[in-house]
Amino acid sequence: MRSEDNDGGIDQDVAERKVMRDASADMREVLSTKAGRSVMWGLLSDCCGYFDASFSGDPPETFYREGKRSVGALLASRMRQADKKILAKLIDEHGGN
């Protein structure tokens, strides 16, 4: 049974929930492999500086780092939606590297 809005189209909430479920399933697939977890670790640590302090003493540099870190926070949030314990697993696998 399809939920429809007043215009006869698929209800926006239903469509958005499906997209989120699909994205979460895709993320679980990526995180299910060591290679996928390695790529995600690299994105969080190298590209986003997620595990580093943002403050640098230079305001523009701090703002830049905080912007990168906010992208990492979004990725980490999506990863946790797929697997609540994933960050601990990533740190166990890659934290010393």
Secondary structure, DSSP 8 states (H G I E B T S, - for coil): ---B-TTSSB-HHHHHHHHHHHHHHHHHHHHTSHHHHHHHHHIIIIIS-TTS----SSHHHHHHHHHHHHHHHHHHHHHHHH-TTHHHHHHHHHTT-
